[in-house]
Amino acid sequence: MAENFKKKEENELVKRFEDHIKNRANYFFELEGFEQIIGIYLDRGQYKKALTAVNIAADQYPFSTELLITKAQILSNLEEYNEALELLDKAESFQPNDAEIYFLQGSIFSLRADYDAAIEAYLKALPFTEERDEVFYSIGLAHQSKEEYLEAIKAYKTAIEENILHDGALYELAYCLDLCGELESSISYYKKFIDADPYSQAAWYNLGIVYNKLGEYENAIGAYEYAVVIEENFSSAYFNMGNTYLQMEKFPKALDAYIKTLDIEGPSPEVYCQIAIVYENMEQYELGLKYFQKATKLDNLYDEAWFGAGKCLFQQEKWYQSLHFYNKALKLDHENAEYWKAVAQTEYNIGNIVSSIDAYEEASMLTPDDKEIWMDWSYIYYEQGEYEKAIELILSGLEEAPDAPEYFYRLTAYLISAGKYKEAFNYLENALILDFDMHEVLLEFFPRLETQKALYKIINQFRKENS
């Protein structure tokens, strides 16, 4: 009810402002009103409207540093970086002790890939902010973007020492430690916090994250359990516990942990999605669908939820409904190869061959190293007797993965079908060298006993010569 009232108020405020522009109506807006209008436009992603609003506001309040900073943020969103930085220089001359100016400068320099300038800007913010953890986290990200992982690790550790609950710093620290092969050694780093304060729920929680990344799931669960004993309503610990149980395929325990998370923090699309994934893994597709749809109702821009719903329907062979949900996900994330691949498979099952081929082509451009794309796409042509096109596609896949035995076996099958026996046996020999045991997949293409006998003869001959 309160949410609806707030939305109505916002709509009325924006309507008054737009009426002011359109009809030159004589409305006066306080600075706070302008800030609210600009904030609404920013939340809606309407950056050009936000720029119009901030320009009108600046005419009325020419000495507002806040408006200068806001305009710089809008220009940054519009990728007008030089103009944004000029405004921030002006704001700095008026108010040199404002940390927000330096944060925004650092962010813009990072967007321009000028990471040294970004780090310098972030360091300028340090004396003027209490959010020191955010400064060091941002510095860590800049070093990480430069592939200076050891420097990034130092910055993330400093951020965590300032705020042990900084999720971003903890996640990126684990990522950098993993890249540097130091993840295991970081256990002692977190145990240092526990030795200093055995009742630090955050230290136990972070130790759980590291154990989970190392695949030490039992230890991870143990650490999360200590965290929730210390803080009964530690929802993030329950959520991560659910993730670990899911990886361990202990589905009922995963559900319990996710439901406990919901009890503490209320509904969220992330938790609903995880519950749905558990049901999907348990092959309870109707329940999985139900929770994916709950997630989309909370956030209709949550593409993973639309995709998950499509997967549940696909498993039930409800192709048309599945395609509807896949297309919803694809509309939200057009560059996701998995979504294109799912659309391709579903279009194929429906019988829309042309649409399926188009979708596979899109997927192949996004992830050309995905073997499944080339195999499934080429099979469509193989089924239609267009062997040359099928062969051509597998050769394209082979360029991306020259040592993939799957491609060699598939080429053998297609070449035999095309009557190119000499070429086929050359590829078969390579396939047997790469992975002898995989030869069974070849026989699936040739159910006729005579062909199978001929192939077995060649395979056995190879085995004798190489034993």
C-alpha positions as CSV (number, residue, x, y, z in Angstrom):
1,M,0.0,0.0,0.0
2,A,2.8,2.4,1.0
3,E,4.7,1.4,-2.1
4,N,1.7,2.3,-4.4
5,F,1.3,5.6,-2.6
6,K,5.0,6.4,-3.1
7,K,4.8,5.5,-6.8
8,K,1.7,7.7,-7.3
9,E,3.5,10.6,-5.6
10,E,6.6,10.1,-7.9
11,N,4.4,10.0,-11.0
12,E,2.6,13.2,-10.0
13,L,5.9,15.0,-9.4
14,V,7.3,13.9,-12.8
15,K,4.0,14.9,-14.5
16,R,4.2,18.4,-13.0
17,F,7.8,18.7,-14.1
18,E,7.1,17.5,-17.7
19,D,4.1,19.8,-17.8
20,H,6.4,22.6,-16.7
21,I,8.7,21.9,-19.7
22,K,6.0,21.3,-22.3
23,N,3.6,24.1,-21.5
24,R,6.1,26.4,-19.8
25,A,3.8,26.1,-16.8
26,N,4.8,28.3,-13.9
27,Y,5.8,25.7,-11.3
28,F,8.6,26.3,-8.8
29,F,10.6,23.3,-7.7
30,E,12.7,23.2,-4.5
31,L,16.2,21.8,-4.9
32,E,15.0,18.7,-3.1
33,G,12.2,18.3,-5.6
34,F,14.7,18.5,-8.5
35,E,16.9,16.0,-6.9
36,Q,13.9,13.7,-6.5
37,I,12.8,14.1,-10.2
38,I,16.4,13.5,-11.4
39,G,16.6,10.4,-9.1
40,I,13.4,9.0,-10.6
41,Y,14.7,9.4,-14.1
42,L,18.0,7.8,-13.2
43,D,16.2,4.8,-11.6
44,R,14.2,4.4,-14.8
45,G,17.4,4.6,-16.9
46,Q,16.0,7.7,-18.7
47,Y,19.4,9.5,-18.7
48,K,18.5,12.1,-21.4
49,K,15.4,13.2,-19.4
50,A,17.6,13.3,-16.2
51,L,20.1,15.6,-18.1
52,T,17.3,17.9,-19.1
53,A,16.1,18.1,-15.5
54,V,19.6,18.7,-14.1
55,N,20.2,21.5,-16.6
56,I,17.0,23.3,-15.6
57,A,17.8,22.8,-11.9
58,A,21.3,24.2,-12.5
59,D,19.8,27.3,-14.1
60,Q,17.7,27.8,-10.9
61,Y,20.4,26.8,-8.4
62,P,23.8,27.7,-10.1
63,F,25.9,27.4,-7.0
64,S,24.8,23.8,-6.1
65,T,27.8,21.5,-6.0
66,E,25.5,18.5,-5.6
67,L,23.9,19.3,-9.0
68,L,27.3,19.5,-10.6
69,I,28.2,16.1,-9.3
70,T,24.8,14.7,-10.3
71,K,25.2,16.1,-13.8
72,A,28.6,14.5,-14.0
73,Q,27.1,11.1,-13.1
74,I,24.4,11.5,-15.8
75,L,27.0,12.4,-18.4
76,S,29.1,9.4,-17.3
77,N,26.0,7.2,-17.9
78,L,25.7,8.8,-21.3
79,E,29.4,8.0,-21.9
80,E,30.3,11.7,-22.1
81,Y,33.3,11.2,-20.0
82,N,35.4,14.3,-20.8
83,E,32.6,16.7,-20.1
84,A,31.8,14.7,-16.8
85,L,35.4,15.0,-15.7
86,E,35.5,18.8,-16.5
87,L,32.4,19.3,-14.2
88,L,34.0,17.3,-11.5
89,D,37.2,19.4,-11.6
90,K,34.9,22.5,-11.2
91,A,33.1,20.8,-8.3
92,E,36.4,20.0,-6.7
93,S,37.5,23.6,-6.8
94,F,34.3,24.6,-4.9
95,Q,34.3,21.7,-2.5
96,P,37.7,19.9,-2.3
97,N,36.8,17.8,0.8
98,D,33.9,16.0,-0.9
99,A,34.7,12.2,-1.2
100,E,31.9,11.7,-3.7
101,I,33.7,13.8,-6.3
102,Y,36.8,11.6,-6.1
103,F,34.8,8.4,-6.1
104,L,33.0,9.5,-9.3
105,Q,36.3,10.6,-10.9
106,G,37.8,7.2,-10.1
107,S,34.7,5.4,-11.5
108,I,35.0,7.4,-14.8
109,F,38.7,6.9,-15.1
110,S,38.1,3.1,-14.7
111,L,35.4,3.2,-17.4
112,R,38.0,4.8,-19.7
113,A,40.5,2.1,-18.6
114,D,42.8,4.7,-17.1
115,Y,43.3,2.7,-14.0
116,D,46.3,4.6,-12.6
117,A,44.3,7.8,-12.6
118,A,41.4,6.0,-11.0
119,I,43.6,4.7,-8.2
120,E,44.9,8.2,-7.6
121,A,41.4,9.6,-7.5
122,Y,40.2,6.9,-5.0
123,L,43.2,7.7,-2.7
124,K,42.2,11.4,-2.7
125,A,38.8,10.3,-1.2
126,L,40.4,8.5,1.8
127,P,40.8,11.5,4.1
128,F,37.2,12.7,3.5
129,T,35.1,9.5,3.9
130,E,34.2,7.0,6.6
131,E,33.6,4.4,3.8
132,R,37.3,3.4,3.7
133,D,36.3,-0.2,2.8
134,E,34.7,1.1,-0.4
135,V,37.8,3.1,-1.3
136,F,40.1,0.1,-0.9
137,Y,37.6,-2.2,-2.7
138,S,37.6,0.2,-5.7
139,I,41.4,0.4,-5.7
140,G,41.4,-3.4,-5.7
141,L,39.1,-3.5,-8.7
142,A,41.4,-1.1,-10.6
143,H,44.5,-3.2,-9.9
144,Q,42.5,-6.3,-10.9
145,S,41.6,-4.7,-14.2
146,K,45.3,-4.1,-14.8
147,E,45.9,-7.8,-13.9
148,E,48.0,-6.7,-10.9
149,Y,46.5,-9.4,-8.8
150,L,48.9,-9.2,-5.9
151,E,48.2,-5.5,-5.5
152,A,44.5,-6.2,-5.8
153,I,44.8,-8.8,-3.0
154,K,46.4,-6.3,-0.7
155,A,43.7,-3.7,-1.4
156,Y,40.9,-6.3,-0.8
157,K,42.5,-7.4,2.4
158,T,42.6,-3.8,3.6
159,A,38.9,-3.4,2.7
160,I,38.0,-6.5,4.7
161,E,40.1,-5.3,7.7
162,E,38.0,-2.1,7.5
163,N,34.7,-4.0,7.1
164,I,34.8,-7.8,7.4
165,L,31.3,-8.0,6.0
166,H,32.2,-6.4,2.7
167,D,30.8,-9.0,0.3
168,G,32.3,-7.6,-2.9
169,A,35.9,-7.5,-1.4
170,L,35.5,-11.0,0.0
171,Y,34.3,-12.4,-3.4
172,E,37.0,-10.6,-5.4
173,L,39.7,-11.6,-2.9
174,A,38.8,-15.2,-3.2
175,Y,38.8,-14.9,-7.0
176,C,42.3,-13.2,-7.1
177,L,43.7,-15.7,-4.6
178,D,42.4,-18.5,-6.7
179,L,44.0,-17.0,-9.8
180,C,47.3,-16.8,-8.0
181,G,47.0,-20.3,-6.6
182,E,46.9,-18.9,-3.0
183,L,43.3,-19.8,-2.1
184,E,44.3,-22.6,0.3
185,S,46.8,-20.4,2.1
186,S,44.0,-17.8,2.7
187,I,42.5,-20.2,5.2
188,S,45.1,-19.1,7.8
189,Y,44.2,-15.5,6.9
190,Y,40.6,-16.0,8.0
191,K,41.5,-18.1,11.0
192,K,43.6,-15.2,12.2
193,F,40.3,-13.3,12.6
194,I,38.7,-16.3,14.4
195,D,41.7,-16.5,16.8
196,A,41.3,-12.8,17.6
197,D,37.5,-13.2,18.0
198,P,36.1,-16.7,18.1
199,Y,32.6,-15.2,18.1
200,S,33.1,-13.3,14.8
201,Q,30.2,-14.7,12.7
202,A,31.7,-12.8,9.7
203,A,35.1,-14.6,10.0
204,W,33.4,-18.0,10.1
205,Y,31.2,-17.0,7.2
206,N,34.2,-16.0,5.1
207,L,36.0,-19.1,6.0
208,G,33.0,-21.1,4.7
209,I,33.2,-19.2,1.4
210,V,36.9,-20.2,1.0
211,Y,36.2,-23.9,1.9
212,N,33.4,-23.9,-0.6
213,K,35.6,-22.5,-3.4
214,L,38.2,-25.2,-2.6
215,G,35.5,-27.9,-2.9
216,E,35.8,-28.8,0.9
217,Y,32.0,-28.8,1.3
218,E,31.8,-30.4,4.7
219,N,34.2,-27.9,6.2
220,A,32.2,-25.1,4.4
221,I,29.0,-26.3,6.1
222,G,30.8,-26.5,9.4
223,A,32.0,-22.9,9.1
224,Y,28.5,-21.6,8.1
225,E,26.9,-23.5,11.0
226,Y,29.3,-21.7,13.5
227,A,28.3,-18.4,11.8
228,V,24.5,-19.1,12.3
229,V,25.0,-20.3,15.9
230,I,26.7,-17.0,16.7
231,E,24.1,-14.9,14.8
232,E,20.8,-16.7,14.6
233,N,19.4,-14.5,11.8
234,F,22.5,-14.5,9.5
235,S,20.6,-14.9,6.2
236,S,23.7,-14.8,4.0
237,A,25.2,-17.7,5.8
238,Y,22.0,-19.7,5.4
239,F,21.9,-18.8,1.7
240,N,25.5,-19.9,1.1
241,M,24.8,-23.1,3.2
242,G,22.0,-23.8,0.7
243,N,24.4,-23.3,-2.2
244,T,26.9,-25.7,-0.7
245,Y,24.2,-28.4,0.0
246,L,23.1,-28.0,-3.6
247,Q,26.6,-28.6,-4.8
248,M,26.7,-31.7,-2.5
249,E,23.4,-32.8,-4.1
250,K,21.8,-32.9,-0.6
251,F,18.6,-31.3,-1.9
252,P,16.3,-31.5,1.2
253,K,19.0,-29.8,3.3
254,A,19.5,-27.1,0.6
255,L,15.8,-26.4,0.6
256,D,15.8,-26.1,4.4
257,A,18.6,-23.5,4.2
258,Y,16.9,-21.5,1.5
259,I,13.6,-21.5,3.3
260,K,15.3,-20.3,6.4
261,T,16.8,-17.5,4.3
262,L,13.3,-16.5,3.2
263,D,12.1,-16.6,6.8
264,I,14.8,-14.1,7.8
265,E,14.9,-11.6,4.9
266,G,11.6,-12.1,3.1
267,P,11.0,-13.0,-0.5
268,S,13.8,-12.3,-3.1
269,P,14.2,-13.4,-6.7
270,E,17.6,-14.9,-6.0
271,V,16.4,-17.2,-3.2
272,Y,13.3,-18.2,-5.2
273,C,15.5,-19.1,-8.1
274,Q,17.8,-21.2,-5.9
275,I,14.7,-23.1,-4.5
276,A,13.6,-23.6,-8.1
277,I,17.0,-25.0,-9.1
278,V,16.8,-27.5,-6.2
279,Y,13.4,-28.7,-7.4
280,E,14.7,-28.9,-11.0
281,N,17.5,-31.1,-9.8
282,M,15.0,-33.3,-7.9
283,E,13.1,-33.6,-11.2
284,Q,10.1,-31.9,-9.6
285,Y,9.6,-29.6,-12.6
286,E,6.2,-28.2,-11.7
287,L,7.5,-27.0,-8.3
288,G,10.6,-25.7,-10.1
289,L,8.5,-23.7,-12.5
290,K,6.4,-22.3,-9.7
291,Y,9.4,-20.9,-7.9
292,F,11.0,-19.5,-11.1
293,Q,7.7,-17.8,-11.8
294,K,7.6,-16.4,-8.3
295,A,11.1,-14.9,-9.0
296,T,9.9,-13.3,-12.2
297,K,6.9,-11.7,-10.4
298,L,9.3,-10.0,-7.9
299,D,11.7,-9.0,-10.7
300,N,10.5,-9.3,-14.3
301,L,14.0,-8.3,-15.6
302,Y,15.6,-11.3,-13.9
303,D,16.5,-13.3,-17.0
304,E,17.9,-16.3,-15.1
305,A,14.4,-16.9,-13.7
306,W,12.7,-16.8,-17.2
307,F,15.4,-19.1,-18.5
308,G,14.9,-21.5,-15.5
309,A,11.2,-21.6,-16.1
310,G,11.8,-22.5,-19.8
311,K,14.1,-25.3,-18.7
312,C,11.4,-26.8,-16.5
313,L,8.9,-26.7,-19.3
314,F,11.4,-28.1,-21.7
315,Q,11.9,-31.1,-19.4
316,Q,8.2,-31.7,-19.5
317,E,8.3,-31.5,-23.3
318,K,6.1,-28.5,-23.4
319,W,8.0,-27.0,-26.3
320,Y,5.8,-24.0,-27.1
321,Q,5.5,-22.8,-23.5
322,S,9.2,-23.4,-23.0
323,L,10.1,-21.3,-26.1
324,H,8.0,-18.4,-24.8
325,F,10.1,-18.3,-21.5
326,Y,13.4,-18.8,-23.3
327,N,12.6,-15.8,-25.6
328,K,11.8,-13.7,-22.5
329,A,15.2,-14.5,-21.1
330,L,16.9,-13.9,-24.5
331,K,15.2,-10.5,-24.8
332,L,16.8,-9.5,-21.5
333,D,20.2,-10.9,-22.3
334,H,20.7,-11.0,-26.1
335,E,24.4,-11.9,-25.8
336,N,23.9,-15.1,-23.8
337,A,24.9,-18.2,-25.8
338,E,23.2,-20.6,-23.5
339,Y,19.9,-18.9,-24.1
340,W,20.4,-19.0,-27.9
341,K,21.3,-22.6,-27.7
342,A,18.2,-23.4,-25.7
343,V,16.0,-21.5,-28.2
344,A,17.7,-23.5,-31.0
345,Q,17.0,-26.9,-29.4
346,T,13.4,-26.0,-28.7
347,E,12.7,-24.6,-32.2
348,Y,14.2,-27.9,-33.5
349,N,11.8,-29.9,-31.3
350,I,8.9,-27.8,-32.5
351,G,10.0,-28.4,-36.1
352,N,11.0,-24.8,-36.9
353,I,14.2,-25.9,-38.6
354,V,15.1,-22.5,-40.1
355,S,14.6,-20.7,-36.8
356,S,16.7,-23.4,-35.1
357,I,19.6,-23.0,-37.5
358,D,19.5,-19.1,-37.1
359,A,19.6,-19.6,-33.3
360,Y,22.6,-22.0,-33.5
361,E,24.4,-19.5,-35.7
362,E,23.9,-16.8,-33.1
363,A,25.2,-19.1,-30.3
364,S,28.2,-20.1,-32.3
365,M,29.3,-16.5,-32.8
366,L,29.1,-15.9,-29.0
367,T,30.8,-19.1,-27.9
368,P,32.6,-20.7,-30.8
369,D,34.4,-23.1,-28.4
370,D,31.2,-24.8,-27.3
371,K,31.3,-28.2,-28.9
372,E,27.6,-28.9,-28.3
373,I,26.6,-26.0,-30.6
374,W,28.5,-27.4,-33.6
375,M,27.4,-31.0,-33.0
376,D,23.7,-30.2,-32.7
377,W,23.7,-27.6,-35.5
378,S,25.4,-29.9,-37.9
379,Y,23.1,-32.8,-37.0
380,I,20.2,-30.8,-38.4
381,Y,21.8,-30.8,-41.8
382,Y,22.9,-34.4,-41.5
383,E,19.3,-35.5,-40.8
384,Q,18.2,-33.7,-44.0
385,G,20.9,-35.5,-46.0
386,E,22.9,-32.2,-46.5
387,Y,26.1,-33.9,-45.6
388,E,28.5,-31.3,-47.1
389,K,26.9,-28.6,-44.9
390,A,27.1,-30.8,-41.8
391,I,30.8,-31.6,-42.5
392,E,31.6,-27.9,-43.0
393,L,30.1,-27.0,-39.6
394,I,32.1,-29.7,-37.8
395,L,35.3,-28.4,-39.5
396,S,34.5,-24.9,-38.2
397,G,34.2,-26.4,-34.7
398,L,37.5,-28.2,-35.2
399,E,39.2,-24.9,-35.9
400,E,38.3,-23.9,-32.3
401,A,39.2,-27.2,-30.7
402,P,41.7,-29.1,-32.9
403,D,42.1,-32.0,-30.4
404,A,38.5,-32.7,-29.6
405,P,37.8,-36.4,-30.3
406,E,34.1,-35.7,-30.6
407,Y,34.6,-33.8,-33.8
408,F,36.8,-36.5,-35.3
409,Y,34.2,-39.2,-34.6
410,R,31.4,-37.0,-35.9
411,L,33.3,-36.1,-39.1
412,T,33.9,-39.9,-39.6
413,A,30.1,-40.5,-39.4
414,Y,29.3,-37.6,-41.8
415,L,32.0,-38.5,-44.3
416,I,30.9,-42.2,-44.4
417,S,27.3,-41.1,-45.0
418,A,28.6,-38.8,-47.8
419,G,30.5,-41.8,-49.4
420,K,33.9,-40.3,-48.7
421,Y,35.4,-43.4,-47.2
422,K,39.1,-42.6,-47.5
423,E,38.7,-39.2,-45.7
424,A,36.5,-40.8,-43.2
425,F,39.0,-43.5,-42.2
426,N,41.8,-40.8,-41.9
427,Y,39.6,-38.9,-39.4
428,L,38.6,-42.2,-37.6
429,E,42.3,-43.0,-37.1
430,N,42.9,-39.6,-35.5
431,A,39.7,-40.1,-33.4
432,L,41.0,-43.5,-32.1
433,I,44.3,-42.0,-31.2
434,L,42.7,-39.1,-29.2
435,D,40.1,-41.2,-27.4
436,F,39.8,-44.9,-28.3
437,D,36.9,-45.6,-25.9
438,M,34.7,-43.0,-27.5
439,H,34.3,-45.1,-30.7
440,E,31.0,-46.4,-29.4
441,V,29.4,-43.0,-30.3
442,L,30.2,-43.7,-33.9
443,L,28.1,-46.9,-34.0
444,E,25.0,-45.0,-33.0
445,F,25.0,-43.4,-36.5
446,F,25.0,-46.8,-38.3
447,P,22.4,-49.2,-36.9
448,R,22.9,-51.6,-39.9
449,L,24.9,-54.7,-38.8
450,E,27.0,-54.9,-42.0
451,T,28.3,-51.3,-41.4
452,Q,28.9,-51.9,-37.7
453,K,30.9,-55.1,-38.6
454,A,33.1,-53.1,-41.1
455,L,33.7,-50.4,-38.5
456,Y,34.6,-53.0,-35.8
457,K,37.1,-54.6,-38.2
458,I,38.9,-51.2,-38.7
459,I,38.8,-50.4,-35.0
460,N,40.1,-53.9,-34.0
461,Q,42.9,-53.6,-36.6
462,F,43.9,-50.2,-35.0
463,R,43.8,-51.8,-31.5
464,K,46.2,-54.6,-32.6
465,E,48.6,-52.3,-34.3
466,N,48.8,-50.0,-31.3
467,S,48.7,-52.5,-28.5
